[in-house]
Amino acid sequence: MVSTDEELVSELESQRKTLMLDEAVRLVEQAHRETGVGVERERFEAYLDAMTYGRDAFPSSFEERLTDAESWQGGGRIYELRGDRVSYYPPRWHEELRETPDLREYLRVMGADAMETEGGDREAVTDDGVLKEMVLDAAVAIGGMTREDARNQLTELKAEDEVREYPAQHANPWVQLAR
């Protein structure tokens, strides 16, 4: 049986009223990025089992959220990776981004999966760009960067007019390459 980090279990439990299953995968994946691409399915399930409310804390089952799609699908999907691993991020992003520390490349690859927005339903990857926090999270989970380094690089790219944010004053704006 794989071990779990008690602090991470506590963090997951503290957010259980608002935490979605895909976000739980993202948090576990970031915490265990040194174990390889994504997170072992067995390890993620161990975290679910370690939580007080376990799998019942989530409105949908793990199997309902799981997809074998290669690109971003939105809608709270969890992506199957090789070797019985899962990820918050699609396999194509891992394949194309794991070797680069350049956030412009992250925006190019992630932005290629832009989804149209409908009414008030906003996705993390849209025609307006990629949510800033998602870019930073991906740089940590996929590229192994520190969050501070990724944030600094994004700030530099914005200052150099290589990226833009929309809306500019939003706490978590969509970021895209300036064309």
BAKESE-78017 format. One line per 10 residues: their letters; for each residue z, x, y of N, C-alpha, C. Coordinates in steps of 0.2 Angstrom, whole numbers. Each point is the difference from the previous one (the first is absolute). Last residue first. Layout:
% BAKESE-78017
a = Z X Y Z X Y Z X Y | ... $
END
This chain:
% BAKESE-78017
ralqvwpnah = -149 -1 192 -7 2 -2 -4 3 5 | 26 -1 -8 -4 -1 6 -7 2 -2 | 18 -8 -19 -3 6 3 -4 -2 6 | 22 -14 -6 -7 2 -3 -3 6 3 | 24 -17 -4 -2 6 3 -7 1 -3 | 19 -21 6 -5 2 -5 -3 7 3 | 26 -6 6 -7 -2 1 -5 2 -6 | 26 -4 5 -3 3 -6 -8 -2 1 | 15 -4 18 4 4 -4 -3 3 -6 | -14 -7 23 3 -3 -6 4 5 -4 $
qapyervede = -15 3 20 7 -1 1 4 -3 -6 | -24 2 0 3 7 2 7 0 1 | -14 -16 -17 1 0 7 4 6 2 | -13 9 -12 0 -7 2 5 -5 -3 | -9 29 4 5 -5 -2 -1 -7 3 | -15 25 -5 3 -5 5 4 -5 -4 | -11 27 -3 2 -6 -3 2 -5 6 | -8 21 6 -4 -1 -7 2 -6 -3 | 8 10 22 -5 -6 0 -4 0 -7 | 19 15 6 -7 3 1 -5 -6 -1 $
akletlqnra = 23 -6 -1 -1 4 6 -7 3 1 | 5 -10 -21 0 -6 5 -1 4 7 | 3 14 -18 -6 -3 -1 -1 -6 6 | 21 10 -2 -5 5 2 -7 -3 0 | 17 -13 -9 1 1 7 -5 4 3 | 1 -1 -23 -3 -6 2 1 0 8 | 10 18 -12 -7 0 0 -4 -6 3 | 24 0 -2 -2 5 5 -8 0 0 | 10 -13 -17 0 -3 7 -2 4 6 | 1 9 -22 -6 -5 0 1 -3 7 $
dertmggiav = 17 15 -5 -7 4 1 -6 -5 1 | 22 -9 -5 0 3 7 -7 3 1 | 4 -8 -21 -1 -6 4 -1 3 7 | -6 16 -20 6 -3 3 -2 -5 5 | -16 5 -21 2 2 7 7 -2 2 | -15 -4 -20 6 4 -1 2 3 7 | -19 -16 -7 -1 7 2 6 5 0 | 1 -24 -7 -6 3 -3 0 8 1 | 19 -12 9 -1 -2 -7 -6 3 -3 | 3 3 24 6 2 -4 -1 0 -8 $
aadlvmeklv = -16 -9 15 0 7 0 6 3 -3 | -2 -23 1 -5 3 -5 0 7 1 | 14 -11 15 3 -1 -7 -5 3 -5 | -7 -1 22 5 5 0 3 0 -8 | -16 -16 6 -3 6 0 5 6 -1 | 8 -22 2 -4 1 -6 -3 6 -1 | 10 -6 21 5 1 -5 -3 1 -7 | -14 -7 17 2 7 1 5 2 -5 | -19 -18 -5 6 0 3 3 7 1 | -26 -3 0 5 0 -5 7 0 4 $
gddtvaerdg = -24 -11 10 3 6 -2 5 0 -6 | -14 -18 11 4 4 5 3 6 -2 | -11 -14 -15 -5 2 4 3 4 6 | 16 -1 -20 -4 -5 3 -6 4 4 | 24 3 -17 -7 3 1 -5 -5 2 | 22 -7 -4 1 6 2 -6 4 2 | 0 -27 3 1 5 -5 2 7 3 | 3 -27 9 -2 7 1 1 5 -6 | -1 -28 8 1 5 -6 -3 6 1 | -2 -19 15 6 4 1 2 5 -6 $
getemadagm = -25 -8 1 5 -4 4 6 5 1 | -15 12 -14 -1 -7 0 6 -4 4 | -14 26 -4 6 -4 1 -2 -7 1 | -12 21 -15 -1 -5 6 7 -4 1 | -1 25 -11 -1 -7 -2 0 -4 7 | -4 27 -8 2 -5 5 -2 -7 -3 | -2 24 -10 2 -6 -3 2 -6 4 | -6 22 8 -6 -2 -3 1 -7 -4 | 17 13 11 -3 -5 5 -7 -3 -4 | 13 18 -10 4 -7 0 -4 -5 4 $
vrlyerldpt = -9 22 0 0 -3 -7 4 -7 0 | -1 12 21 -7 -2 -3 0 -3 -7 | 21 7 10 -3 -6 3 -7 -1 -2 | 10 19 -9 3 -6 -2 -2 -6 3 | -9 20 8 -3 -1 -7 4 -7 -3 | 8 9 20 -6 -3 1 -4 -2 -6 | 21 12 -1 0 -7 1 -6 -3 2 | 5 23 -14 -3 -2 6 0 -8 0 | 7 16 -18 5 -2 5 -3 -3 7 | -9 1 -28 -1 2 7 6 -2 4 $
erleehwrpp = -4 -3 -24 -1 7 1 -1 2 8 | 3 -23 -10 5 5 -3 0 7 2 | -16 -20 4 4 3 5 6 5 -2 | -18 -13 -14 -3 3 6 5 4 5 | 8 -11 -20 -6 5 -2 -3 3 6 | 16 -18 3 3 6 -3 -5 6 -1 | -8 -21 7 4 4 6 3 6 -3 | -10 -14 -15 -5 3 4 3 4 5 | 13 -15 -14 -2 7 -3 -5 4 5 | 17 -18 12 -5 0 -5 -2 7 -2 $
yysvrdgrle = 25 -6 9 -7 1 2 -5 0 -5 | 23 -4 -4 -1 -4 5 -7 1 3 | 6 6 -26 0 2 7 -1 -6 5 | 5 10 -28 -2 -5 4 1 3 7 | -4 9 -27 3 0 6 -2 -5 4 | -7 8 -23 5 -5 1 4 0 6 | -20 13 -4 6 3 -3 6 -5 0 | -19 -3 18 -1 3 -6 7 2 -3 | 0 -20 17 -3 7 0 0 2 -7 | 2 -25 14 1 4 -6 -3 7 1 $
yirgggqwse = 11 -17 20 -6 3 -3 1 4 -6 | 9 -22 15 3 6 -3 -6 3 -4 | 1 -20 21 -2 3 -6 4 7 -2 | 0 -17 20 6 2 -4 -2 3 -7 | -16 -8 18 3 -5 -4 6 2 -4 | -22 16 5 5 -4 4 4 -4 -4 | -17 17 -7 -1 -7 -1 4 -5 5 | -11 28 -3 5 -5 2 -1 -7 0 | -12 16 -18 1 0 7 5 -5 2 | -6 3 -23 0 7 3 1 1 7 $
adtlreefss = 9 -19 -19 -5 1 5 1 8 2 | 13 -13 -16 -3 6 -2 -6 2 5 | 25 -15 2 -7 0 0 -3 7 -2 | 25 -16 2 -3 5 -3 -8 -1 0 | 18 -16 5 -2 4 6 -5 6 -2 | 10 -16 -16 -4 -4 5 -3 5 5 | 15 9 -15 -6 -1 -3 -5 -4 4 | 23 3 6 -4 6 1 -7 0 -3 | 11 -23 9 2 5 -5 -5 7 1 | 10 -17 20 -5 0 -5 1 6 -5 $
pfadrgytma = 16 -6 17 -3 -6 -1 -6 0 -5 | 23 16 1 -7 0 2 -3 -7 -2 | 22 7 -7 0 1 7 -7 -1 4 | 5 1 -24 0 -7 2 1 1 8 | -1 19 -14 -6 -2 1 0 -7 3 | 22 12 3 -5 2 -4 -7 -3 2 | 24 -1 8 -4 -6 -1 -6 2 -4 | 15 18 5 4 -6 -2 -4 -6 -2 | -12 24 -2 2 -4 5 5 -6 -3 | -11 16 -14 6 2 3 3 -4 6 $
dlyaefrere = -21 -4 -11 5 -2 -5 7 3 3 | -20 5 12 1 -7 0 6 -2 -5 | -6 22 0 3 -2 7 1 -7 0 | -11 8 -18 7 2 -1 4 -2 7 | -24 -2 -1 4 -6 -4 7 2 -1 | -13 17 10 0 -6 4 4 -6 -3 | -5 19 -14 5 1 6 1 -5 4 | -16 -2 -16 6 0 -3 6 1 5 | -23 3 6 2 -8 0 7 0 -3 | -7 21 14 0 -2 -7 2 -7 0 $
vgvgterhaq = -11 9 22 6 0 -3 -1 -3 -7 | -17 13 18 3 -7 -1 7 1 -3 | -12 22 -3 -3 -6 3 3 -6 -1 | 16 20 -3 -7 -1 -1 -2 -6 3 | 22 9 1 -1 -1 -7 -7 -1 -2 | 10 3 22 0 6 -3 -2 -1 -7 | 4 -18 14 -6 2 1 -1 7 -3 | 18 -18 2 -1 4 -6 -7 3 1 | 9 -14 17 6 4 -2 -2 4 -6 | -17 -14 8 2 5 5 6 4 -2 $
evlrvaedlm = -6 -18 -14 -5 5 0 1 5 5 | 14 -19 0 1 5 -6 -5 5 0 | -3 -16 17 6 4 1 2 5 -6 | -19 -15 -1 -1 5 5 6 5 1 | 2 -19 -15 -4 5 -3 -1 6 5 | 10 -19 8 4 3 -4 -3 6 -3 | -13 -14 12 4 4 5 5 4 -4 | -13 -16 -11 -4 5 1 4 5 5 | 11 -20 -6 -1 4 -6 -4 6 2 | 13 -11 20 -5 -2 -5 -1 5 -5 $
ltkrqseles = 21 -7 18 -4 5 -4 -4 -3 -5 | 17 -11 14 -6 1 3 -5 5 -4 | 22 -5 -7 -1 -7 2 -7 1 4 | 10 20 -10 -2 -5 -5 -2 -7 3 | 9 23 9 -6 -4 3 -2 -6 -5 | 18 14 -6 2 -2 7 -6 -3 3 | -3 9 -21 5 -6 -1 1 -2 7 | -12 20 -2 -4 -6 -2 4 -6 0 | 12 20 5 -5 -2 5 -4 -6 -2 | 14 9 -16 4 -4 6 -5 -2 5 $
vleedtsvm = -9 13 -17 2 -6 -2 3 -4 5 | -4 22 5 -6 -4 1 1 -7 -3 | 18 15 -2 -1 -1 7 -7 -5 1 | 6 9 -22 4 -6 2 -1 -2 8 | -18 10 -18 4 3 6 4 -6 3 | -9 3 -26 -2 -3 6 5 3 5 | -11 7 -26 5 -1 4 -2 -3 7 | -11 -3 -26 0 4 6 6 -1 5 | -2 -1 -28 0 -4 6 0 4 6 $
END
